């Protein structure tokens, strides 16, 4: 994979267009915001690196997501945490989860804990800049007391579910490790039964369209759209997509992969509809749209969705690249050019980055781990980030850190069961449909605001540069993380095939271990606690509720 920053600009826009609005009332294109930009953050759940077309895959059609990428900036070196709760913790606080005791596992359904109330979240910071914030979809940061839920933590409204997943049609949640099951769909603090029988992705999309269309544009909008898709549903029916979508995917012979592809296609459709809503509300010209995955796909592990991180090693829950090297992009008229950004970026960086874009002073955010990347993203400058702490999880028994080009991993999870290269698509590759990208709903909206779409040649170039190629290289020095640490040069070996650790010469590992010692000194003990019977939905009209308030 080419890791140097590659910048490719389109033809120069007409002077009247680049300067601001032009006379055409449908043309909203402007590089100079007259007020803080609207921020639309779309978070996919368990989406694999290899599950979008702009990374070189052709097995799932994602024309809207691809169009957003080719017309914006592809963040090819973006990292999240390896699980749902830690990723959302890092995203909304700008801090590594170790600082809050949120580094191990996820919040279980009847577990009485949440993201500490001492933490100030993204919408609370933006409120000081005049923003109105709304949350839609998945929360997974605690709800055993209402003080932990979205509308008590800076969001004006929340429509969605409090747990980590749900049935896409019934909206019930089967607990991960105990036989509890209950309904979980909320409008703010109240149980909402109106969506029973309707597909979760559609419900969250429709709510996003409603919020955008009714938004008072005297205030900038922060929309946090945290989709369920393509996370698996309940154990009894984990992969769910509408029948009419599955009929479009008859060429995929494996039934599980067909269902997963349908889940991703509905996610892609949602992106298109959100962009349409922004254009119709005349908000697109002053908006920043971010699309990221919270972690890699769960190919084979707990709650498997059959997604693909190929050719990366590992998957969700693991410290390997397949678990933490995530799909990410950003689009806005405020950005310069269309390009691949290979600068290192972590999910904690979004808070200071977008806070800066909104006109805030990063110093007001206090002590955080996130680094302001706005200049890097908007102007193509070199990334200021040199280090990423992937995690220190003493409960599972591993630590992992990235320093410049090198990554250090000591220990792993689940006895190494997921430490492999899974998710290779065995079926014959289909031809990538660039025409579908150029005629997607996203592309149509961009044309209507005066945006010039990339050429076929530019799309091919960007797609080739975004692709990770590892081949079938031999494992020159295998990695056995329970026996000794492993070190990889991620720049030239993104698939972690060649371990550079030398038992005879341990000096190379010392600098990584010293850095981990520094982080361990500021980390809190993992805050996981035993689940409580009082959280059983059977005690509360078969619904998951804030039982700690009773």
C-alpha positions in Angstrom: 0.0 0.0 0.0 1.4 3.4 -0.9 1.5 5.4 2.3 2.7 8.8 1.0 0.0 11.4 0.8 -1.3 11.7 -2.7 -3.2 14.8 -3.7 -5.3 15.0 -6.8 -7.3 18.1 -7.7 -10.2 18.4 -10.0 -10.5 21.1 -12.6 -10.5 24.6 -11.1 -14.0 25.8 -10.3 -15.3 28.9 -12.0 -14.3 32.0 -10.0 -17.9 32.9 -9.2 -18.5 29.4 -7.8 -15.3 29.3 -5.7 -16.0 32.7 -4.2 -19.4 31.8 -2.8 -23.0 31.5 -4.0 -23.9 32.0 -7.6 -27.2 33.2 -9.0 -28.6 29.7 -9.6 -30.9 29.3 -6.5 -30.2 25.5 -6.5 -26.5 26.1 -6.3 -25.4 26.1 -2.7 -21.6 25.6 -3.2 -19.4 27.8 -1.1 -16.0 27.3 0.6 -16.5 30.2 3.0 -19.0 29.4 5.8 -21.0 32.4 7.0 -21.6 30.6 10.3 -20.3 27.4 12.0 -20.8 24.4 9.7 -23.4 21.8 10.3 -21.8 18.5 11.4 -23.3 15.3 10.3 -21.6 12.2 11.7 -22.7 8.8 10.3 -21.3 5.9 12.3 -21.5 2.4 10.9 -21.4 -0.5 13.2 -19.0 -3.4 12.5 -18.5 -2.5 8.9 -15.5 -4.2 7.4 -12.6 -2.6 5.6 -13.3 -4.7 2.5 -17.1 -4.0 2.5 -17.0 -0.7 0.6 -16.3 -0.2 -3.1 -13.8 2.6 -2.7 -11.3 0.3 -0.9 -11.2 -1.9 -4.1 -14.0 -4.3 -3.3 -16.8 -5.1 -5.8 -18.8 -7.7 -3.8 -21.2 -5.2 -2.2 -22.6 -2.1 -4.2 -22.0 1.0 -2.1 -22.4 3.8 -4.7 -23.5 6.5 -2.3 -20.7 5.9 0.3 -18.2 5.6 -2.6 -19.4 8.9 -4.2 -19.0 10.7 -0.9 -15.5 9.3 -0.6 -14.4 10.2 -4.2 -15.8 13.7 -3.9 -14.2 14.3 -0.5 -11.2 12.9 1.3 -10.5 9.2 1.9 -8.9 8.7 5.3 -6.9 5.7 4.5 -5.0 5.6 7.8 -7.9 6.0 10.3 -8.1 4.0 13.5 -10.9 3.3 15.9 -11.1 1.2 19.0 -11.7 -2.5 18.6 -15.2 -2.7 20.1 -18.5 -0.7 20.2 -18.5 0.9 23.7 -14.8 1.8 23.7 -15.1 3.4 20.3 -18.1 5.5 21.2 -16.3 6.5 24.4 -13.3 7.7 22.5 -15.3 9.5 19.9 -17.5 11.5 22.2 -14.9 12.4 24.8 -11.7 12.7 22.7 -10.0 10.5 25.2 -8.5 7.0 25.2 -10.9 4.6 27.1 -8.2 3.6 29.6 -8.6 7.1 31.2 -12.2 6.2 32.1 -12.1 2.5 32.9 -13.9 1.8 29.6 -11.2 -0.2 27.9 -12.4 -3.8 28.4 -15.3 -5.2 26.5 -18.7 -3.5 26.1 -21.4 -2.5 28.5 -23.6 -5.6 28.9 -27.4 -5.2 28.8 -28.1 -5.5 32.6 -24.8 -4.1 33.7 -25.1 -1.2 36.1 -22.5 1.2 34.6 -22.0 3.8 31.9 -19.6 6.3 30.5 -18.6 8.3 33.7 -20.8 11.3 34.3 -17.7 13.3 35.1 -16.9 13.4 31.4 -18.2 16.2 29.1 -19.3 14.9 25.7 -19.1 16.1 22.2 -22.6 17.8 22.1 -21.9 19.6 25.4 -18.8 21.1 24.0 -20.6 22.2 20.8 -23.5 23.7 22.8 -21.1 26.4 23.9 -20.6 27.3 20.2 -24.3 27.6 19.6 -25.0 24.1 18.2 -28.2 22.1 18.5 -27.4 18.4 18.8 -29.5 15.3 18.1 -28.7 11.6 18.5 -30.2 8.9 16.4 -29.7 5.1 16.6 -27.4 3.2 18.9 -26.1 4.5 22.2 -24.3 1.7 24.1 -22.7 4.0 26.7 -25.0 3.1 29.6 -28.6 3.6 30.6 -29.1 1.9 34.0 -29.8 5.4 35.2 -31.3 8.0 33.0 -28.5 10.4 33.7 -26.3 8.2 31.5 -28.6 8.5 28.4 -28.3 10.8 25.4 -30.8 13.5 26.3 -29.1 13.9 29.7 -25.7 14.3 28.1 -26.0 17.2 25.7 -28.4 15.9 23.0 -31.7 17.7 22.6 -33.3 14.5 21.3 -32.6 10.8 20.8 -34.5 8.3 18.8 -33.0 4.8 18.9 -31.9 2.1 21.3 -29.8 2.1 24.4 -28.1 -1.3 24.1 -25.5 -2.6 21.6 -27.8 -4.2 19.0 -31.4 -5.2 18.4 -33.6 -7.2 16.0 -34.0 -5.1 12.9 -37.8 -5.5 12.8 -39.0 -6.4 16.3 -36.5 -4.1 18.1 -36.0 -6.5 20.9 -32.6 -7.3 22.4 -31.5 -10.7 23.5 -28.9 -10.3 26.2 -25.4 -11.4 25.3 -24.7 -14.0 28.0 -27.9 -14.5 30.0 -31.5 -15.5 28.9 -33.0 -12.0 29.1 -34.9 -10.4 26.3 -36.8 -7.2 26.0 -37.9 -4.4 23.8 -35.5 -1.5 23.2 -36.6 1.5 21.2 -36.8 5.0 22.7 -37.9 8.4 21.9 -35.9 10.4 24.4 -36.7 8.8 27.8 -39.9 7.0 26.7 -40.4 3.6 25.2 -41.5 4.0 21.6 -43.6 1.2 20.1 -44.4 2.9 16.8 -41.6 1.3 14.8 -42.4 -2.3 15.4 -42.3 -4.2 12.1 -40.3 -1.5 10.4 -36.6 -1.9 9.5 -34.2 -0.2 11.9 -32.0 1.4 9.2 -35.1 2.9 7.6 -36.4 4.2 10.9 -33.1 5.9 11.7 -32.8 7.3 8.2 -36.4 8.7 8.3 -35.7 10.3 11.7 -32.5 11.9 10.3 -34.5 13.4 7.4 -37.1 14.7 9.8 -34.6 16.3 12.1 -32.8 18.0 9.1 -36.0 19.2 7.4 -37.3 20.7 10.6 -34.1 22.1 11.9 -34.0 25.8 12.9 -31.2 27.0 10.7 -30.4 29.9 12.9 -28.3 27.4 14.8 -25.8 25.0 13.4 -26.7 21.3 13.6 -24.8 18.4 15.1 -26.4 15.2 13.9 -25.0 12.0 15.4 -26.4 9.2 13.3 -25.2 5.9 14.9 -26.6 3.1 12.8 -27.2 -0.4 13.9 -26.1 -1.6 10.4 -24.4 -3.8 9.6 -24.1 -5.2 13.2 -25.8 -8.6 13.5 -29.2 -8.8 15.2 -30.3 -11.2 17.9 -29.0 -14.8 18.1 -32.2 -16.3 16.7 -32.1 -14.2 13.5 -28.8 -12.4 13.2 -28.7 -11.3 9.6 -31.7 -9.3 8.4 -32.4 -7.4 5.2 -35.6 -6.5 3.5 -36.7 -9.1 0.9 -36.7 -6.7 -2.0 -33.1 -5.9 -1.3 -32.1 -9.5 -1.2 -33.7 -10.1 -4.6 -31.2 -7.6 -6.1 -28.4 -9.7 -4.7 -29.2 -13.0 -6.2 -25.7 -13.2 -7.7 -24.3 -13.8 -4.2 -24.7 -17.5 -3.7 -23.8 -17.7 0.0 -27.1 -16.8 1.9 -25.3 -15.2 4.9 -23.1 -13.0 2.7 -26.2 -12.1 0.7 -28.0 -10.9 3.8 -25.0 -9.0 5.0 -24.6 -7.3 1.6 -28.3 -6.3 1.9 -27.7 -4.8 5.3 -24.8 -2.7 3.9 -26.8 -1.7 0.9 -29.5 -0.3 3.2 -26.8 1.6 5.0 -25.6 3.0 1.7 -29.1 4.0 0.8 -29.3 5.9 4.1 -26.3 8.0 3.2 -27.9 9.1 0.0 -31.2 10.1 1.7 -29.4 12.1 4.4 -27.5 14.0 1.7 -30.8 14.7 -0.1 -32.4 16.0 3.0 -29.4 18.3 3.6 -29.7 19.7 0.0 -33.4 20.2 0.2 -33.0 22.1 3.5 -30.3 24.2 1.9 -27.8 23.1 4.5 -25.4 21.1 2.2 -23.3 24.1 1.3 -22.2 24.6 4.9 -22.0 21.1 6.2 -19.3 18.6 7.1 -20.3 15.0 6.6 -18.3 12.2 8.2 -18.7 8.5 7.6 -16.7 6.1 9.8 -17.0 2.6 11.2 -16.7 2.0 14.9 -14.4 -1.0 14.5 -13.7 -3.8 12.0 -16.2 -6.4 10.9 -17.1 -9.3 13.2 -16.4 -12.0 10.6 -16.3 -15.0 12.9 -16.5 -13.9 16.5 -19.3 -13.1 18.9 -22.3 -11.7 17.1 -20.7 -12.5 13.7 -22.0 -10.6 10.7 -19.9 -12.2 8.0 -18.3 -8.9 7.0 -14.8 -8.7 5.5 -11.7 -7.0 6.7 -9.6 -8.7 4.0 -6.7 -8.6 3.5 -6.1 -7.3 7.1 -5.4 -9.6 10.0 -8.0 -10.1 12.7 -11.4 -8.6 13.2 -13.6 -6.8 15.8 -12.4 -7.3 19.4 -8.8 -8.0 18.4 -5.8 -5.6 18.5 -4.9 -6.4 14.9 -5.4 -4.1 11.9 -8.7 -5.9 11.0 -10.1 -4.8 14.3 -8.9 -1.2 14.5 -8.0 0.0 11.0 -11.3 1.3 9.9 -13.2 2.7 7.0 -13.4 6.5 7.2 -14.1 9.5 4.9 -15.0 13.2 5.2 -16.9 15.4 2.7 -17.5 19.1 2.7 -17.4 22.1 0.4 -15.0 23.6 2.9 -12.3 21.1 2.0 -9.7 21.6 -0.7 -9.5 19.0 -3.4 -10.3 15.3 -3.6 -7.6 13.1 -2.4 -6.3 10.2 -0.3 -5.1 11.2 3.1 -2.6 8.7 4.6 -1.8 10.7 7.6 -2.4 8.8 10.8 -5.7 9.6 12.6 -7.5 8.2 15.6 -11.2 8.3 16.5 -10.3 10.6 19.4 -9.2 13.2 16.9 -12.7 14.0 15.7 -13.6 16.1 18.8 -10.7 18.6 18.5 -10.8 18.5 14.7 -14.5 19.3 14.3 -14.5 21.7 17.3 -11.8 23.7 15.5 -13.8 23.6 12.2 -16.8 24.9 14.2 -14.7 27.9 15.4 -13.8 26.7 18.8 -10.5 26.8 20.7 -9.1 23.4 21.4 -7.7 24.6 24.7 -11.3 24.8 26.0 -11.6 21.0 25.6 -9.2 20.3 28.6 -6.9 17.4 28.7 -7.7 15.0 25.9 -5.9 12.5 23.7 -7.4 13.7 20.5 -5.2 15.8 18.2 -6.6 18.6 16.0 -6.4 17.4 12.4 -8.5 20.1 10.7 -5.5 21.6 8.9 -4.4 18.1 7.9 -7.8 17.2 6.5 -8.8 20.6 5.0 -5.5 21.5 3.4 -3.6 18.3 2.9 -0.9 19.0 5.5 1.1 16.4 7.2 -0.6 14.7 10.1 0.6 15.8 13.6 -0.2 12.4 15.1 2.8 10.1 15.7 1.4 7.7 18.3 -1.8 5.8 18.7 -2.5 3.8 21.9 -4.7 1.0 20.6 -5.4 -0.3 24.1 -4.1 -1.6 27.4 -6.6 -4.3 28.5 -5.2 -6.2 31.4 -8.4 -8.1 31.8 -8.1 -9.7 28.4 -4.3 -9.7 28.7 -2.9 -7.5 25.9 -1.5 -4.1 25.1 -1.0 -2.6 21.6 0.5 0.7 20.5 1.4 2.3 17.2 4.5 4.6 17.0 5.1 6.2 13.6 5.3 3.3 11.1 5.7 0.5 13.8 3.1 -1.3 15.8 3.7 -3.3 19.0 1.3 -6.0 20.2 1.8 -8.0 23.4 -0.8 -10.6 24.1 -4.2 -11.0 22.4 -7.8 -12.0 23.0 -9.8 -15.2 23.1 -6.6 -17.3 23.1 -5.8 -16.2 19.6 -9.0 -17.7 18.1 -9.6 -14.6 15.9 -5.9 -13.9 15.0 -6.1 -14.8 11.4 -6.8 -13.5 7.9 -10.5 -14.1 7.3 -13.1 -12.7 5.0 -11.6 -13.3 1.6 -14.4 -13.3 -1.0 -14.2 -16.6 -2.8 -16.7 -15.8 -5.6 -15.6 -14.4 -8.9 -15.2 -10.6 -8.6 -17.7 -8.4 -10.3 -16.8 -5.5 -12.4 -16.8 -2.3 -10.4 -19.7 -0.1 -11.5 -18.4 3.5 -11.7 -21.5 4.6 -13.6 -23.6 3.7 -10.6 -21.4 5.8 -8.5 -21.6 8.8 -10.8 -25.4 8.4 -11.0 -25.9 7.7 -7.3 -28.2 9.8 -5.1 -25.2 11.4 -3.4 -23.7 12.4 -6.8 -27.0 13.8 -8.0 -27.2 16.0 -4.9 -23.7 17.2 -5.4 -24.4 18.1 -9.1 -27.4 20.1 -8.0 -25.4 22.3 -5.7 -22.8 23.0 -8.4 -20.2 20.4 -7.6 -18.1 19.0 -10.4 -18.0 15.2 -10.2 -14.7 13.3 -10.6 -13.9 11.7 -13.9 -13.8 7.9 -14.5 -10.0 8.2 -14.5 -9.8 10.0 -11.2 -12.1 7.5 -9.5 -10.0 4.6 -10.8 -6.9 6.4 -9.5 -8.3 7.1 -6.1 -9.7 3.6 -5.7 -6.4 2.0 -6.7 -4.5 4.2 -4.2 -7.0 3.3 -1.4 -6.6 -0.4 -1.9 -4.5 -2.5 0.5 -2.5 -5.1 -1.3 -0.6 -7.8 0.7 -0.5 -10.7 -1.6 0.3 -14.2 -0.2 3.6 -13.4 1.3 5.2 -16.0 3.5 5.3 -15.4 7.2 9.0 -14.9 7.6 8.8 -14.6 11.4 5.5 -15.7 12.8 3.8 -13.8 15.6 3.0 -15.7 18.9 1.8 -12.9 21.1 1.4 -15.0 24.3 5.0 -16.1 24.0 6.7 -12.8 23.1 5.6 -9.4 21.8 5.2 -8.8 18.1 6.3 -5.7 16.1 5.3 -4.8 12.6 6.1 -2.1 10.1 2.6 -1.2 9.2 3.6 1.1 6.4 5.1 -1.7 4.4 3.4 -4.6 6.0 -0.2 -3.5 6.7 -1.4 -7.1 6.9 1.0 -7.9 9.8 2.6 -10.9 8.2 6.2 -10.3 9.2 7.0 -10.0 12.9 10.2 -7.9 13.5 10.6 -8.7 17.2 13.9 -10.4 17.9 14.2 -12.4 21.2 17.9 -12.1 21.0 17.8 -8.3 20.7 15.0 -6.8 22.7 16.2 -3.2 22.5 13.8 -2.4 19.7 10.8 -3.2 21.9 11.9 -1.1 24.8 10.7 2.2 23.4 7.2 0.8 22.9 7.1 -0.8 26.4 8.3 2.5 28.0 5.5 4.3 26.2 2.9 1.8 27.4 4.2 2.2 31.0 3.5 6.0 30.7 -0.1 5.3 29.6 -0.6 2.7 32.2 0.3 5.2 34.9 -2.7 7.4 33.9 -5.1 4.5 33.3 -8.0 3.5 35.5 -8.9 -0.1 36.4 -11.5 -1.5 34.0 -14.9 -0.5 35.3 -16.8 -3.7 34.4 -19.2 -4.9 37.1 -21.5 -7.8 37.6 -24.9 -7.7 35.9 -28.0 -7.3 38.0 -31.2 -9.3 38.0 -33.1 -6.0 38.6 -32.3 -5.2 34.9 -34.2 -8.2 33.6 -36.9 -6.8 31.2 -39.3 -9.5 32.4 -39.7 -7.3 35.5 -40.5 -4.2 33.5 -43.2 -5.0 31.0 -40.6 -6.8 28.8 -38.7 -3.6 28.1 -35.1 -2.6 28.9 -35.4 0.4 31.3 -33.3 2.5 33.6 -33.8 0.1 36.6 -31.2 2.0 38.7 -33.7 4.9 39.1 -36.4 2.7 40.6 
